[in-house]
Amino acid sequence: MGEEHSEERRTGKDSRRKNVVDRRLGLDRRRGPGRRRSDERKAAEEGQMSDEQFEFLMAIDEYKKKNTRPFPTWTEILEVIKALGYRKVAEPHSLEQFKKEEKQPQVAK
């Protein structure tokens, strides 16, 4: 009986592993029906980043290395954002309102 079980594991016939996706291999996770990615999200997942995104990524990476922090807190991330020069210059808006404004085409008057 022990030999049969180990044989199943070696050949990949173990039923528990049927639907497992290893994220380390870079395989996409399955999405439910109707879930679409934004253009920005799709580009980022495909490895294409804007200069601004890359600068932020490198700043976070540098912070993690210097402070031996594999997972910085939100407060630490805010510190990195401020160190990059970002400042609050407008009144807060809801995120839904921001998305709608971003997607609406601007009409010249």
MOPAC internal coordinates of N, CA, C and O (Angstrom, degrees):
PM7 1SCF
backbone

  N    0.0000 0     0.00 0     0.00 0    0    0    0
  C    1.4462 1     0.00 0     0.00 0    1    0    0
  C    1.5238 1   110.60 1     0.00 0    2    1    0
  O    1.2310 1   119.67 1   140.29 1    3    2    1
  N    1.3151 1   118.24 1   -39.71 1    3    2    1
  C    1.4494 1   122.05 1   178.23 1    5    3    2
  C    1.5179 1   111.99 1   -63.37 1    6    5    3
  O    1.2310 1   120.39 1   143.20 1    7    6    5
  N    1.3363 1   116.86 1   -36.80 1    7    6    5
  C    1.4586 1   120.81 1   179.96 1    9    7    6
  C    1.5256 1   111.27 1   -67.72 1   10    9    7
  O    1.2310 1   120.02 1   139.63 1   11   10    9
  N    1.3532 1   117.57 1   -40.37 1   11   10    9
  C    1.4623 1   120.98 1   179.29 1   13   11   10
  C    1.5184 1   110.90 1   -60.58 1   14   13   11
  O    1.2310 1   120.05 1   135.16 1   15   14   13
  N    1.3378 1   117.52 1   -44.84 1   15   14   13
  C    1.4623 1   122.41 1  -177.47 1   17   15   14
  C    1.5284 1   110.60 1   -64.57 1   18   17   15
  O    1.2310 1   120.30 1   137.34 1   19   18   17
  N    1.3375 1   117.03 1   -42.66 1   19   18   17
  C    1.4576 1   119.27 1   179.72 1   21   19   18
  C    1.5283 1   111.11 1   -69.52 1   22   21   19
  O    1.2310 1   119.77 1   147.85 1   23   22   21
  N    1.3255 1   118.05 1   -32.15 1   23   22   21
  C    1.4617 1   121.38 1   177.08 1   25   23   22
  C    1.5237 1   110.30 1   -65.38 1   26   25   23
  O    1.2310 1   120.08 1   139.30 1   27   26   25
  N    1.3457 1   117.46 1   -40.70 1   27   26   25
  C    1.4583 1   121.16 1   178.35 1   29   27   26
  C    1.5225 1   110.48 1   -61.06 1   30   29   27
  O    1.2310 1   120.25 1   140.17 1   31   30   29
  N    1.3156 1   117.12 1   -39.83 1   31   30   29
  C    1.4601 1   120.44 1  -179.30 1   33   31   30
  C    1.5229 1   111.25 1   -66.86 1   34   33   31
  O    1.2310 1   120.21 1   139.35 1   35   34   33
  N    1.3131 1   117.20 1   -40.65 1   35   34   33
  C    1.4597 1   120.84 1  -178.44 1   37   35   34
  C    1.5261 1   111.72 1   -68.06 1   38   37   35
  O    1.2310 1   119.89 1   145.06 1   39   38   37
  N    1.3226 1   117.81 1   -34.94 1   39   38   37
  C    1.4639 1   120.71 1  -176.72 1   41   39   38
  C    1.5196 1   112.15 1   -90.03 1   42   41   39
  O    1.2310 1   119.75 1   174.70 1   43   42   41
  N    1.3209 1   118.07 1    -5.30 1   43   42   41
  C    1.4508 1   120.76 1   177.69 1   45   43   42
  C    1.5148 1   113.76 1    81.54 1   46   45   43
  O    1.2310 1   119.89 1  -160.61 1   47   46   45
  N    1.3316 1   117.82 1    19.39 1   47   46   45
  C    1.4598 1   120.91 1  -178.48 1   49   47   46
  C    1.5287 1   112.17 1   -92.22 1   50   49   47
  O    1.2310 1   120.55 1  -171.69 1   51   50   49
  N    1.2984 1   116.55 1     8.31 1   51   50   49
  C    1.4583 1   121.17 1   179.84 1   53   51   50
  C    1.5228 1   108.36 1   -69.10 1   54   53   51
  O    1.2310 1   120.03 1   -61.58 1   55   54   53
  N    1.3324 1   117.55 1   118.42 1   55   54   53
  C    1.4630 1   121.17 1  -173.34 1   57   55   54
  C    1.5229 1   112.90 1   -65.01 1   58   57   55
  O    1.2310 1   119.14 1   156.18 1   59   58   57
  N    1.3184 1   119.25 1   -23.82 1   59   58   57
  C    1.4604 1   121.23 1  -179.82 1   61   59   58
  C    1.5181 1   111.25 1   -67.88 1   62   61   59
  O    1.2310 1   118.98 1   155.26 1   63   62   61
  N    1.2913 1   119.54 1   -24.74 1   63   62   61
  C    1.4547 1   123.07 1  -175.19 1   65   63   62
  C    1.5264 1   112.74 1   -95.48 1   66   65   63
  O    1.2310 1   119.99 1  -175.46 1   67   66   65
  N    1.3099 1   117.62 1     4.54 1   67   66   65
  C    1.4569 1   121.21 1  -174.12 1   69   67   66
  C    1.5310 1   113.08 1   -59.45 1   70   69   67
  O    1.2310 1   120.13 1   134.79 1   71   70   69
  N    1.3266 1   117.35 1   -45.21 1   71   70   69
  C    1.4615 1   120.86 1  -173.85 1   73   71   70
  C    1.5238 1   113.16 1  -106.58 1   74   73   71
  O    1.2310 1   119.56 1  -164.39 1   75   74   73
  N    1.3012 1   118.44 1    15.61 1   75   74   73
  C    1.4565 1   121.18 1  -178.70 1   77   75   74
  C    1.5241 1   109.66 1   -82.65 1   78   77   75
  O    1.2310 1   120.40 1   -46.79 1   79   78   77
  N    1.3305 1   116.84 1   133.21 1   79   78   77
  C    1.4569 1   121.68 1   176.61 1   81   79   78
  C    1.5201 1   106.89 1  -115.22 1   82   81   79
  O    1.2310 1   120.38 1   -55.40 1   83   82   81
  N    1.3030 1   116.87 1   124.60 1   83   82   81
  C    1.4537 1   121.37 1  -178.81 1   85   83   82
  C    1.5210 1   108.93 1   -85.51 1   86   85   83
  O    1.2310 1   120.46 1   -68.15 1   87   86   85
  N    1.3487 1   116.73 1   111.85 1   87   86   85
  C    1.4558 1   120.69 1  -178.34 1   89   87   86
  C    1.5230 1   111.66 1   -67.43 1   90   89   87
  O    1.2310 1   119.88 1   157.50 1   91   90   89
  N    1.3156 1   117.83 1   -22.50 1   91   90   89
  C    1.4600 1   120.38 1   179.10 1   93   91   90
  C    1.5172 1   111.57 1   -66.35 1   94   93   91
  O    1.2310 1   120.42 1   158.06 1   95   94   93
  N    1.3235 1   116.81 1   -21.94 1   95   94   93
  C    1.4624 1   120.67 1   179.57 1   97   95   94
  C    1.5218 1   111.78 1   -84.68 1   98   97   95
  O    1.2310 1   120.36 1   174.81 1   99   98   97
  N    1.3354 1   116.91 1    -5.19 1   99   98   97
  C    1.4537 1   120.23 1   179.07 1  101   99   98
  C    1.5123 1   113.33 1    81.25 1  102  101   99
  O    1.2310 1   119.91 1  -163.05 1  103  102  101
  N    1.3217 1   117.78 1    16.95 1  103  102  101
  C    1.4571 1   120.34 1   179.98 1  105  103  102
  C    1.5205 1   109.71 1   -81.90 1  106  105  103
  O    1.2310 1   120.81 1   -38.66 1  107  106  105
  N    1.3317 1   116.06 1   141.34 1  107  106  105
  C    1.4565 1   120.66 1  -179.61 1  109  107  106
  C    1.5194 1   110.62 1   -69.18 1  110  109  107
  O    1.2310 1   121.51 1   -37.43 1  111  110  109
  N    1.3250 1   114.73 1   142.57 1  111  110  109
  C    1.4527 1   118.98 1   171.09 1  113  111  110
  C    1.5133 1   107.61 1   -78.55 1  114  113  111
  O    1.2310 1   120.63 1   -27.85 1  115  114  113
  N    1.3107 1   116.39 1   152.15 1  115  114  113
  C    1.4585 1   119.77 1  -179.18 1  117  115  114
  C    1.5201 1   109.42 1   -76.34 1  118  117  115
  O    1.2310 1   121.02 1   -38.43 1  119  118  117
  N    1.3171 1   115.65 1   141.57 1  119  118  117
  C    1.4571 1   121.49 1   177.45 1  121  119  118
  C    1.5214 1   108.36 1  -106.36 1  122  121  119
  O    1.2310 1   121.34 1   -28.35 1  123  122  121
  N    1.3054 1   115.04 1   151.65 1  123  122  121
  C    1.4534 1   119.81 1   176.01 1  125  123  122
  C    1.5215 1   110.33 1   -72.78 1  126  125  123
  O    1.2310 1   120.07 1   -12.85 1  127  126  125
  N    1.3120 1   117.47 1   167.15 1  127  126  125
  C    1.4599 1   120.19 1  -179.91 1  129  127  126
  C    1.5228 1   110.99 1   -63.61 1  130  129  127
  O    1.2310 1   120.64 1   -39.01 1  131  130  129
  N    1.3080 1   116.37 1   140.99 1  131  130  129
  C    1.4538 1   120.95 1   176.01 1  133  131  130
  C    1.5150 1   115.92 1    82.28 1  134  133  131
  O    1.2310 1   119.21 1  -175.29 1  135  134  133
  N    1.3109 1   119.12 1     4.71 1  135  134  133
  C    1.4616 1   121.10 1   179.51 1  137  135  134
  C    1.5143 1   108.53 1   -97.33 1  138  137  135
  O    1.2310 1   120.92 1   -71.95 1  139  138  137
  N    1.3207 1   115.84 1   108.05 1  139  138  137
  C    1.4603 1   120.36 1  -179.42 1  141  139  138
  C    1.5090 1   109.99 1  -106.97 1  142  141  139
  O    1.2310 1   121.27 1   -32.02 1  143  142  141
  N    1.3078 1   115.17 1   147.98 1  143  142  141
  C    1.4602 1   121.03 1   178.64 1  145  143  142
  C    1.5154 1   109.28 1   -94.07 1  146  145  143
  O    1.2310 1   121.02 1   -33.57 1  147  146  145
  N    1.3274 1   115.65 1   146.43 1  147  146  145
  C    1.4559 1   119.35 1   174.64 1  149  147  146
  C    1.5255 1   108.06 1   -70.63 1  150  149  147
  O    1.2310 1   120.84 1   -16.89 1  151  150  149
  N    1.3296 1   115.99 1   163.11 1  151  150  149
  C    1.4657 1   119.89 1   178.73 1  153  151  150
  C    1.5197 1   110.64 1   -59.72 1  154  153  151
  O    1.2310 1   121.00 1   140.29 1  155  154  153
  N    1.3424 1   115.69 1   -39.71 1  155  154  153
  C    1.4624 1   119.89 1   179.85 1  157  155  154
  C    1.5294 1   110.71 1   -64.53 1  158  157  155
  O    1.2310 1   120.57 1   136.94 1  159  158  157
  N    1.3280 1   116.51 1   -43.06 1  159  158  157
  C    1.4656 1   121.24 1  -179.69 1  161  159  158
  C    1.5263 1   110.51 1   -65.16 1  162  161  159
  O    1.2310 1   120.68 1   136.64 1  163  162  161
  N    1.3293 1   116.31 1   -43.36 1  163  162  161
  C    1.4654 1   120.96 1  -179.80 1  165  163  162
  C    1.5285 1   110.53 1   -62.15 1  166  165  163
  O    1.2310 1   120.60 1   135.46 1  167  166  165
  N    1.3468 1   116.45 1   -44.54 1  167  166  165
  C    1.4640 1   120.49 1   179.87 1  169  167  166
  C    1.5216 1   110.63 1   -62.87 1  170  169  167
  O    1.2310 1   120.34 1   137.69 1  171  170  169
  N    1.3344 1   116.96 1   -42.31 1  171  170  169
  C    1.4659 1   120.80 1   179.97 1  173  171  170
  C    1.5298 1   110.80 1   -64.25 1  174  173  171
  O    1.2310 1   120.23 1   137.65 1  175  174  173
  N    1.3286 1   117.17 1   -42.35 1  175  174  173
  C    1.4666 1   120.40 1   179.54 1  177  175  174
  C    1.5249 1   111.81 1   -66.67 1  178  177  175
  O    1.2310 1   120.38 1   152.44 1  179  178  177
  N    1.3157 1   116.89 1   -27.56 1  179  178  177
  C    1.4586 1   120.91 1   179.53 1  181  179  178
  C    1.5190 1   111.87 1   -89.42 1  182  181  179
  O    1.2310 1   120.79 1  -174.64 1  183  182  181
  N    1.3328 1   116.10 1     5.36 1  183  182  181
  C    1.4523 1   120.10 1   175.12 1  185  183  182
  C    1.5140 1   114.81 1    89.67 1  186  185  183
  O    1.2310 1   119.72 1  -171.02 1  187  186  185
  N    1.3112 1   118.15 1     8.98 1  187  186  185
  C    1.4594 1   121.23 1   178.47 1  189  187  186
  C    1.5230 1   108.29 1  -101.05 1  190  189  187
  O    1.2310 1   120.68 1   -55.88 1  191  190  189
  N    1.3212 1   116.31 1   124.12 1  191  190  189
  C    1.4530 1   120.45 1  -178.97 1  193  191  190
  C    1.5118 1   110.14 1  -127.60 1  194  193  191
  O    1.2310 1   121.64 1   -28.78 1  195  194  193
  N    1.3191 1   114.46 1   151.22 1  195  194  193
  C    1.4581 1   118.75 1   172.92 1  197  195  194
  C    1.5310 1   107.61 1   -76.46 1  198  197  195
  O    1.2310 1   120.56 1   -14.09 1  199  198  197
  N    1.3149 1   116.53 1   165.91 1  199  198  197
  C    1.4722 1   120.37 1   177.69 1  201  199  198
  C    1.5236 1   110.60 1   -59.76 1  202  201  199
  O    1.2310 1   120.79 1   141.50 1  203  202  201
  N    1.3396 1   116.09 1   -38.50 1  203  202  201
  C    1.4649 1   121.14 1  -179.51 1  205  203  202
  C    1.5276 1   110.88 1   -64.97 1  206  205  203
  O    1.2310 1   120.15 1   136.32 1  207  206  205
  N    1.3276 1   117.32 1   -43.68 1  207  206  205
  C    1.4622 1   121.10 1   178.58 1  209  207  206
  C    1.5276 1   110.62 1   -63.78 1  210  209  207
  O    1.2310 1   120.64 1   137.77 1  211  210  209
  N    1.3335 1   116.39 1   -42.23 1  211  210  209
  C    1.4624 1   120.11 1  -178.96 1  213  211  210
  C    1.5282 1   110.85 1   -65.52 1  214  213  211
  O    1.2310 1   120.34 1   138.96 1  215  214  213
  N    1.3363 1   116.96 1   -41.04 1  215  214  213
  C    1.4667 1   120.87 1   178.25 1  217  215  214
  C    1.5274 1   110.43 1   -61.07 1  218  217  215
  O    1.2310 1   120.21 1   137.36 1  219  218  217
  N    1.3360 1   117.20 1   -42.64 1  219  218  217
  C    1.4688 1   121.34 1   178.48 1  221  219  218
  C    1.5249 1   110.59 1   -64.14 1  222  221  219
  O    1.2310 1   120.66 1   134.89 1  223  222  221
  N    1.3166 1   116.35 1   -45.11 1  223  222  221
  C    1.4631 1   121.19 1   179.64 1  225  223  222
  C    1.5260 1   111.17 1   -58.86 1  226  225  223
  O    1.2310 1   120.46 1   134.86 1  227  226  225
  N    1.3329 1   116.72 1   -45.14 1  227  226  225
  C    1.4593 1   121.04 1  -179.52 1  229  227  226
  C    1.5330 1   111.04 1   -66.62 1  230  229  227
  O    1.2310 1   119.96 1   142.81 1  231  230  229
  N    1.3328 1   117.69 1   -37.19 1  231  230  229
  C    1.4656 1   121.07 1   178.37 1  233  231  230
  C    1.5315 1   110.58 1   -65.24 1  234  233  231
  O    1.2310 1   120.21 1   137.08 1  235  234  233
  N    1.3130 1   117.20 1   -42.92 1  235  234  233
  C    1.4736 1   120.82 1   177.81 1  237  235  234
  C    1.5259 1   109.49 1   -64.26 1  238  237  235
  O    1.2310 1   120.09 1   136.48 1  239  238  237
  N    1.3227 1   117.44 1   -43.52 1  239  238  237
  C    1.4642 1   121.36 1   179.34 1  241  239  238
  C    1.5295 1   111.06 1   -60.76 1  242  241  239
  O    1.2310 1   120.74 1   136.54 1  243  242  241
  N    1.3290 1   116.19 1   -43.46 1  243  242  241
  C    1.4646 1   120.40 1   178.37 1  245  243  242
  C    1.5320 1   110.60 1   -62.74 1  246  245  243
  O    1.2310 1   120.45 1   136.93 1  247  246  245
  N    1.3290 1   116.75 1   -43.07 1  247  246  245
  C    1.4676 1   120.92 1   178.71 1  249  247  246
  C    1.5329 1   110.35 1   -60.06 1  250  249  247
  O    1.2310 1   120.47 1   134.24 1  251  250  249
  N    1.3334 1   116.71 1   -45.76 1  251  250  249
  C    1.4594 1   120.87 1  -179.02 1  253  251  250
  C    1.5240 1   111.29 1   -61.10 1  254  253  251
  O    1.2310 1   120.27 1   138.78 1  255  254  253
  N    1.3303 1   117.08 1   -41.22 1  255  254  253
  C    1.4652 1   120.40 1  -179.54 1  257  255  254
  C    1.5236 1   111.96 1   -68.03 1  258  257  255
  O    1.2310 1   120.40 1   133.46 1  259  258  257
  N    1.3362 1   116.84 1   -46.54 1  259  258  257
  C    1.4692 1   120.64 1  -177.41 1  261  259  258
  C    1.5228 1   112.50 1   -66.23 1  262  261  259
  O    1.2310 1   120.55 1   148.86 1  263  262  261
  N    1.3204 1   116.56 1   -31.14 1  263  262  261
  C    1.4608 1   120.61 1  -175.66 1  265  263  262
  C    1.5208 1   113.45 1  -107.17 1  266  265  263
  O    1.2310 1   120.45 1  -171.60 1  267  266  265
  N    1.3246 1   116.74 1     8.40 1  267  266  265
  C    1.4732 1   123.18 1  -176.96 1  269  267  266
  C    1.5306 1   111.22 1    42.59 1  270  269  267
  O    1.2310 1   122.08 1  -126.55 1  271  270  269
  N    1.3327 1   113.63 1    53.45 1  271  270  269
  C    1.4601 1   121.24 1   179.92 1  273  271  270
  C    1.5291 1   108.84 1  -122.05 1  274  273  271
  O    1.2310 1   119.27 1   -77.73 1  275  274  273
  N    1.3295 1   119.00 1   102.27 1  275  274  273
  C    1.4576 1   119.15 1   179.85 1  277  275  274
  C    1.5309 1   112.66 1   -67.67 1  278  277  275
  O    1.2310 1   120.44 1   153.53 1  279  278  277
  N    1.3356 1   116.76 1   -26.47 1  279  278  277
  C    1.4576 1   121.03 1  -178.87 1  281  279  278
  C    1.5196 1   109.45 1  -134.94 1  282  281  279
  O    1.2310 1   119.87 1   -89.07 1  283  282  281
  N    1.3472 1   117.86 1    90.93 1  283  282  281
  C    1.4633 1   119.79 1  -179.87 1  285  283  282
  C    1.5304 1   111.53 1   -65.59 1  286  285  283
  O    1.2310 1   120.97 1   -29.76 1  287  286  285
  N    1.3154 1   115.75 1   150.24 1  287  286  285
  C    1.4667 1   120.58 1   177.51 1  289  287  286
  C    1.5265 1   108.76 1   -75.35 1  290  289  287
  O    1.2310 1   120.52 1   -11.78 1  291  290  289
  N    1.3255 1   116.61 1   168.22 1  291  290  289
  C    1.4656 1   120.32 1   177.71 1  293  291  290
  C    1.5264 1   110.61 1   -62.61 1  294  293  291
  O    1.2310 1   120.15 1   144.98 1  295  294  293
  N    1.3134 1   117.33 1   -35.02 1  295  294  293
  C    1.4652 1   120.71 1   177.24 1  297  295  294
  C    1.5171 1   110.41 1   -62.93 1  298  297  295
  O    1.2310 1   120.25 1   137.35 1  299  298  297
  N    1.3165 1   117.12 1   -42.65 1  299  298  297
  C    1.4675 1   121.26 1   178.19 1  301  299  298
  C    1.5303 1   110.96 1   -65.44 1  302  301  299
  O    1.2310 1   120.26 1   141.51 1  303  302  301
  N    1.3141 1   117.11 1   -38.49 1  303  302  301
  C    1.4632 1   120.53 1   178.02 1  305  303  302
  C    1.5225 1   110.13 1   -64.19 1  306  305  303
  O    1.2310 1   120.43 1   138.82 1  307  306  305
  N    1.3366 1   116.79 1   -41.18 1  307  306  305
  C    1.4620 1   120.23 1   176.59 1  309  307  306
  C    1.5286 1   110.75 1   -61.03 1  310  309  307
  O    1.2310 1   120.34 1   141.87 1  311  310  309
  N    1.3305 1   116.96 1   -38.13 1  311  310  309
  C    1.4657 1   120.73 1   177.16 1  313  311  310
  C    1.5396 1   110.59 1   -61.70 1  314  313  311
  O    1.2310 1   120.45 1   137.90 1  315  314  313
  N    1.3153 1   116.74 1   -42.10 1  315  314  313
  C    1.4664 1   121.16 1   179.16 1  317  315  314
  C    1.5282 1   109.70 1   -64.22 1  318  317  315
  O    1.2310 1   120.38 1   137.08 1  319  318  317
  N    1.3261 1   116.87 1   -42.92 1  319  318  317
  C    1.4680 1   120.94 1   179.77 1  321  319  318
  C    1.5248 1   110.21 1   -60.77 1  322  321  319
  O    1.2310 1   120.60 1   136.16 1  323  322  321
  N    1.3295 1   116.45 1   -43.84 1  323  322  321
  C    1.4659 1   119.99 1   178.69 1  325  323  322
  C    1.5268 1   111.01 1   -66.37 1  326  325  323
  O    1.2310 1   120.38 1   143.77 1  327  326  325
  N    1.3381 1   116.88 1   -36.23 1  327  326  325
  C    1.4659 1   120.26 1   178.61 1  329  327  326
  C    1.5302 1   110.99 1   -65.08 1  330  329  327
  O    1.2310 1   120.25 1   151.90 1  331  330  329
  N    1.3206 1   117.13 1   -28.10 1  331  330  329
  C    1.4666 1   121.20 1   176.95 1  333  331  330
  C    1.5301 1   111.69 1   -75.04 1  334  333  331
  O    1.2310 1   120.74 1   168.65 1  335  334  333
  N    1.3301 1   116.20 1   -11.35 1  335  334  333
  C    1.4609 1   119.41 1   177.30 1  337  335  334
  C    1.5150 1   115.03 1   107.05 1  338  337  335
  O    1.2310 1   119.98 1  -177.84 1  339  338  337
  N    1.3193 1   117.65 1     2.16 1  339  338  337
  C    1.4603 1   119.91 1   179.80 1  341  339  338
  C    1.5185 1   109.67 1   -75.59 1  342  341  339
  O    1.2310 1   120.95 1   -43.02 1  343  342  341
  N    1.3429 1   115.79 1   136.98 1  343  342  341
  C    1.4474 1   122.09 1   178.78 1  345  343  342
  C    1.5193 1   108.74 1  -137.04 1  346  345  343
  O    1.2310 1   121.10 1   -27.44 1  347  346  345
  N    1.3009 1   115.51 1   152.56 1  347  346  345
  C    1.4535 1   121.63 1   177.14 1  349  347  346
  C    1.5300 1   108.08 1   -78.35 1  350  349  347
  O    1.2310 1   120.25 1   -62.56 1  351  350  349
  N    1.3332 1   117.12 1   117.44 1  351  350  349
  C    1.4620 1   120.32 1  -176.88 1  353  351  350
  C    1.5268 1   112.29 1  -122.23 1  354  353  351
  O    1.2310 1   119.75 1   175.60 1  355  354  353
  N    1.3090 1   118.08 1    -4.40 1  355  354  353
  C    1.4607 1   121.52 1  -178.61 1  357  355  354
  C    1.5246 1   109.51 1  -132.64 1  358  357  355
  O    1.2310 1   121.13 1   -16.05 1  359  358  357
  N    1.3205 1   115.44 1   163.95 1  359  358  357
  C    1.4644 1   120.71 1   176.11 1  361  359  358
  C    1.5282 1   108.98 1   -70.68 1  362  361  359
  O    1.2310 1   120.28 1   -33.48 1  363  362  361
  N    1.3306 1   117.08 1   146.52 1  363  362  361
  C    1.4724 1   119.83 1  -179.72 1  365  363  362
  C    1.5307 1   112.07 1   -63.67 1  366  365  363
  O    1.2310 1   120.81 1   -33.03 1  367  366  365
  N    1.3372 1   116.05 1   146.97 1  367  366  365
  C    1.4598 1   124.25 1   175.04 1  369  367  366
  C    1.5201 1   107.44 1  -127.22 1  370  369  367
  O    1.2310 1   120.75 1   -21.29 1  371  370  369
  N    1.3291 1   116.17 1   158.71 1  371  370  369
  C    1.4603 1   118.79 1   175.82 1  373  371  370
  C    1.5262 1   108.01 1   -69.18 1  374  373  371
  O    1.2310 1   120.39 1   -28.30 1  375  374  373
  N    1.3020 1   116.86 1   151.70 1  375  374  373
  C    1.4653 1   120.34 1  -179.70 1  377  375  374
  C    1.5264 1   111.51 1   -65.73 1  378  377  375
  O    1.2310 1   119.93 1   145.82 1  379  378  377
  N    1.3267 1   117.73 1   -34.18 1  379  378  377
  C    1.4573 1   120.13 1   178.31 1  381  379  378
  C    1.5248 1   110.31 1   -63.66 1  382  381  379
  O    1.2310 1   120.36 1   137.98 1  383  382  381
  N    1.3210 1   116.92 1   -42.02 1  383  382  381
  C    1.4529 1   120.99 1   178.92 1  385  383  382
  C    1.5303 1   109.84 1   -64.10 1  386  385  383
  O    1.2310 1   120.17 1   140.80 1  387  386  385
  N    1.3128 1   117.28 1   -39.20 1  387  386  385
  C    1.4605 1   121.54 1   179.44 1  389  387  386
  C    1.5214 1   110.80 1   -62.53 1  390  389  387
  O    1.2310 1   120.12 1   136.42 1  391  390  389
  N    1.3269 1   117.38 1   -43.58 1  391  390  389
  C    1.4670 1   120.92 1  -179.99 1  393  391  390
  C    1.5240 1   111.14 1   -63.97 1  394  393  391
  O    1.2310 1   120.17 1   138.80 1  395  394  393
  N    1.3140 1   117.28 1   -41.20 1  395  394  393
  C    1.4635 1   120.22 1  -179.68 1  397  395  394
  C    1.5164 1   110.59 1   -65.08 1  398  397  395
  O    1.2310 1   120.22 1   137.59 1  399  398  397
  N    1.3350 1   117.19 1   -42.41 1  399  398  397
  C    1.4621 1   121.10 1   179.42 1  401  399  398
  C    1.5229 1   110.49 1   -63.21 1  402  401  399
  O    1.2310 1   120.57 1   141.39 1  403  402  401
  N    1.3315 1   116.52 1   -38.61 1  403  402  401
  C    1.4570 1   121.74 1  -176.82 1  405  403  402
  C    1.5205 1   111.26 1   -65.58 1  406  405  403
  O    1.2310 1   119.94 1   142.57 1  407  406  405
  N    1.3493 1   117.72 1   -37.43 1  407  406  405
  C    1.4526 1   121.57 1  -173.56 1  409  407  406
  C    1.5224 1   113.48 1   -87.78 1  410  409  407
  O    1.2310 1   119.90 1   161.91 1  411  410  409
  N    1.3358 1   117.80 1   -18.09 1  411  410  409
  C    1.4584 1   119.87 1  -179.83 1  413  411  410
  C    1.5188 1   109.94 1   -72.98 1  414  413  411
  O    1.2310 1   120.34 1   -48.64 1  415  414  413
  N    1.3310 1   116.95 1   131.36 1  415  414  413
  C    1.4725 1   118.77 1   176.88 1  417  415  414
  C    1.5200 1   109.68 1   -68.45 1  418  417  415
  O    1.2310 1   120.97 1   -39.59 1  419  418  417
  N    1.3174 1   115.75 1   140.41 1  419  418  417
  C    1.4474 1   119.69 1  -179.83 1  421  419  418
  C    1.5228 1   108.77 1   -87.85 1  422  421  419
  O    1.2310 1   121.26 1   -49.00 1  423  422  421
  N    1.3163 1   115.19 1   131.00 1  423  422  421
  C    1.4585 1   121.42 1  -178.03 1  425  423  422
  C    1.5255 1   107.88 1  -103.30 1  426  425  423
  O    1.2310 1   120.83 1   -52.37 1  427  426  425
  N    1.3272 1   116.01 1   127.63 1  427  426  425
  C    1.4692 1   120.44 1   178.16 1  429  427  426
  C    1.5078 1   109.82 1   -75.45 1  430  429  427
  O    1.2310 1   120.66 1   -45.26 1  431  430  429
  N    1.3255 1   116.34 1   134.74 1  431  430  429
  C    1.4767 1   120.13 1  -179.66 1  433  431  430
  C    1.4897 1   111.04 1  -101.02 1  434  433  431
  O    1.2310 1   120.10 1   180.00 1  435  434  433

